[in-house]
């Protein structure tokens, strides 16, 4: 039986060979705490982390290496941003297509800090009208936060409108790039961003347990640390250092993971973001065009291929999505994800709550033959 992985929106699989080798090399030949000692291995570990910061700054056109911090994942990054800048009485604007990595910390802040939340409704395809964001802006608005692309429908939200928001407010602009970092060009400076949260284990091809936050200079000064502890710097002080990245990076970092992430960034630079994106969207077009020929199948998200990433959610009439996902794996060797995908608001927007959808998400290592096989299986299941 075939074994086909169509769950790249959750974690990219397989990882490039150079990523695996980088992690193994670190664990075998270095495996020391960076910045914690003057010996050679510690300095080499520190070099790995600094070079990874350089590559992230280059990929996103960030302001400086010092304003890039590493976290265990994008969830931590978004929590750091939201909990680090929002105070009692502040107002924040978000959208109805957000992942729980945004909604849950906002609900926590609403409950514990009396932060006011405005959730802008997207349309049935997950699309956002930027003017609806502007209508919600008020004097107390401290932050605008939304996903770059939905992890449910694949819908790309209008990041090109971010500079326009700056004409109406000085609120911090926070972008969740979990689904786009590595497959869509993001210019941090040009977009007027203050925070960009990214995860390492998806389209950056890094290992699980890696991610981070790119911050503007004003954001780096304003953010308060969420976790405090040892940093290897200013160890004479009982308070957390007040400079980035140190004030946001307490404790020993996941240097093995960051070494793998750095190699993943090398893989992207070698192949090119545009080439990776074109391949994934070619597969997505083949898949969607094929789905349109299958009765009983409903496709969610934009009709225009250029308005989405390579994530496609579907339902099949009179079918249980969880049962279908189980059968796809056990009977056909196709690995996908069913359910709500940690985005109940997104599914309510699409009209698929509480049952959820079947989500197919293609990566750089998937092939046209695999997509065609998937289409044939869906057709067979829909005809039953």
FENNORVEN-V575377 format. One record per residue. RES is the residue in one letter. PSI is psi as a letter, one per 30 degrees, with the letter a starting at -180 (NA if undefined). OMEGA is omega in degrees with one decimal (* if undefined). Layout:
res & psi & omega
RES & PSI & OMEGA
RES & PSI & OMEGA
//
This chain:
res & psi & omega
X & k & 177.8
X & l & 172.4
X & j & -173.1
X & k & -176.8
X & j & 178.6
X & h & -179.3
X & h & -176.3
X & f & 175.0
X & f & 177.2
X & e & 178.7
X & k & 178.8
X & k & -177.8
X & k & 4.3
X & l & 173.4
X & k & 175.9
X & k & -178.3
X & e & -177.2
X & f & 177.3
X & e & 178.9
X & e & -179.9
X & e & -179.1
X & e & 178.0
X & e & 179.8
X & e & -179.9
X & e & 179.5
X & e & -177.3
X & e & -177.1
X & e & -169.0
X & f & -177.1
X & d & 174.7
X & h & 178.8
X & l & 179.2
X & k & -179.7
X & k & 174.8
X & g & -176.1
X & f & -179.1
X & l & -177.5
X & g & -178.6
X & l & -170.5
X & e & -177.3
X & e & 177.4
X & e & 177.6
X & e & 178.2
X & e & 176.4
X & e & 177.1
X & e & 178.5
X & e & 179.4
X & e & -178.2
X & e & -179.3
X & e & 179.1
X & e & 176.0
X & e & 176.4
X & e & 179.0
X & e & -178.2
X & e & 176.6
X & e & 179.3
X & e & -179.8
X & e & -177.3
X & e & -175.3
X & g & -174.1
X & h & 178.0
X & l & -175.2
X & e & -178.4
X & l & 177.0
X & e & -177.1
X & f & -178.5
X & g & 172.7
X & k & 178.5
X & l & 177.5
X & k & -179.2
X & l & 178.8
X & f & -178.7
X & a & -179.4
X & f & 177.3
X & e & 176.5
X & e & -177.9
X & e & -179.2
X & e & 174.9
X & e & 178.8
X & e & -178.4
X & e & -175.3
X & e & 179.9
X & f & -176.3
X & f & -177.6
X & f & -175.3
X & k & -177.0
X & l & 179.7
X & k & 179.5
X & f & 178.3
X & l & 178.2
X & k & -180.0
X & k & 179.0
X & k & 176.2
X & a & -175.7
X & l & -178.6
X & g & 179.3
X & g & -173.3
X & l & 171.4
X & l & 177.2
X & f & 176.0
X & f & 174.2
X & e & -173.2
X & e & -176.1
X & e & 174.8
X & e & 176.7
X & e & 177.9
X & e & 176.2
X & e & 179.3
X & e & 176.6
X & e & -177.3
X & e & -170.9
X & f & -177.3
X & g & 179.4
X & h & 175.7
X & k & -179.6
X & k & -177.3
X & k & 170.0
X & k & -180.0
X & j & -178.8
X & k & -176.7
X & k & 172.0
X & l & -179.6
X & a & -173.9
X & f & 176.8
X & g & 179.8
X & g & -176.0
X & k & -177.1
X & k & 171.6
X & j & -176.0
X & e & -179.4
X & f & 178.4
X & f & 173.7
X & e & -177.0
X & e & 179.9
X & f & -176.7
X & f & -176.9
X & k & 177.7
X & l & -178.1
X & f & -177.8
X & g & -179.1
X & j & -177.4
X & f & -177.0
X & k & 169.5
X & k & -175.2
X & k & 174.0
X & l & -178.8
X & k & 176.1
X & e & 176.1
X & k & -178.3
X & k & 176.0
X & f & 178.5
X & e & -174.7
X & f & -176.8
X & g & -177.3
X & k & 175.9
X & k & 178.3
X & l & -167.9
X & i & 178.3
X & f & 179.7
X & f & 179.4
X & f & -176.9
X & e & 178.5
X & e & 178.6
X & e & 178.6
X & e & -178.3
X & f & 177.7
X & f & -175.9
X & f & -176.4
X & l & 172.6
X & g & 179.1
X & l & 176.0
X & k & 178.4
X & k & -175.4
X & k & -178.8
X & k & 173.2
X & j & -176.4
X & g & -177.6
X & e & -174.8
X & f & -173.3
X & f & -178.1
X & j & -179.7
X & f & 179.8
X & f & 175.2
X & k & 178.3
X & k & 177.1
X & k & 177.1
X & j & -175.0
X & e & -176.6
X & e & -177.3
X & e & -178.0
X & f & -180.0
X & g & -179.0
X & l & 170.6
X & e & 176.6
X & k & 172.3
X & j & 177.8
X & k & 179.3
X & l & 174.8
X & k & -175.7
X & f & -167.4
X & g & 178.7
X & c & -173.3
X & g & 170.0
X & f & 171.6
X & g & 178.6
X & l & 178.9
X & l & 170.7
X & l & -179.3
X & g & 179.1
X & k & 178.0
X & a & 179.8
X & a & -174.9
X & k & 171.5
X & k & -175.2
X & k & 170.7
X & l & -179.3
X & e & 179.9
X & e & 177.5
X & e & 178.8
X & e & 177.8
X & e & -173.6
X & e & -172.1
X & k & 175.9
X & k & -178.8
X & k & 177.0
X & e & 179.6
X & k & -179.8
X & l & 179.0
X & a & -178.0
X & k & 179.1
X & f & -174.5
X & f & 177.7
X & k & -179.9
X & h & -177.6
X & f & 176.8
X & f & -175.7
X & k & 175.4
X & f & 178.1
X & l & 178.9
X & k & 175.2
X & k & -176.2
X & g & -179.5
X & l & 179.1
X & l & 2.0
X & f & -170.1
X & e & -174.6
X & f & -178.8
X & f & -175.2
X & i & 178.6
X & k & 176.8
X & l & -178.9
X & k & -178.7
X & l & 176.3
X & i & -173.0
X & e & 177.0
X & e & 178.1
X & e & -179.9
X & e & 175.1
X & e & 176.8
X & e & 177.2
X & e & 178.5
X & e & 177.1
X & e & 175.9
X & e & 176.6
X & e & 174.5
X & e & 178.8
X & e & 178.8
X & e & -179.8
X & e & -179.5
X & e & -176.2
X & e & 179.2
X & k & 179.8
X & e & -177.0
X & e & 179.6
X & e & 179.2
X & e & -178.5
X & e & -179.2
X & e & 179.3
X & e & -178.5
X & e & -178.4
X & f & 174.0
X & e & 177.9
X & e & -179.1
X & e & 179.2
X & e & 177.7
X & e & -177.4
X & e & -177.9
X & e & 177.9
X & e & 178.5
X & e & -180.0
X & e & -178.2
X & f & -179.7
X & f & -175.8
X & j & 177.2
X & l & 177.3
X & f & -179.0
X & k & 175.6
X & k & -178.8
X & k & -178.9
X & k & 179.9
X & a & -175.3
X & l & 175.1
X & e & -178.0
X & k & -175.9
X & e & -177.5
X & f & -179.7
X & g & -178.3
X & l & 169.6
X & a & -170.7
X & h & 177.2
X & k & -176.0
X & k & 175.7
X & k & 178.6
X & l & 165.6
X & l & 176.0
X & k & -175.5
X & k & 174.4
X & g & -179.1
X & k & 174.8
X & k & -173.6
X & e & 179.3
X & e & 178.6
X & e & 179.4
X & e & 179.0
X & e & 178.0
X & e & -179.5
X & e & 178.1
X & e & -179.4
X & e & -171.3
X & e & -174.5
X & f & -173.4
X & f & 177.9
X & g & -179.7
X & k & -177.8
X & j & 176.6
X & a & 176.9
X & k & 176.6
X & l & 176.2
X & b & -172.6
X & f & 171.7
X & h & 179.1
X & g & 179.8
X & i & -179.1
X & e & 178.0
X & e & 178.1
X & e & -179.8
X & e & 175.0
X & e & 178.6
X & e & -178.4
X & f & -176.9
X & g & -177.8
X & g & 177.4
X & k & 7.1
X & g & -174.8
X & e & -177.5
X & a & -175.2
X & l & 165.0
X & k & -177.4
X & k & 174.4
X & k & 179.2
X & k & -171.1
X & k & 179.7
X & l & -174.7
X & f & -176.0
X & f & 173.7
X & l & -176.2
X & l & 176.4
X & e & -179.5
X & e & 178.1
X & e & 179.2
X & e & 178.8
X & e & 176.6
X & e & 178.2
X & e & 178.2
X & e & 179.4
X & e & 179.2
X & e & 179.0
X & e & 178.2
X & e & 179.9
X & e & -179.5
X & e & -178.6
X & f & -177.7
X & f & -178.0
X & NA & *
//
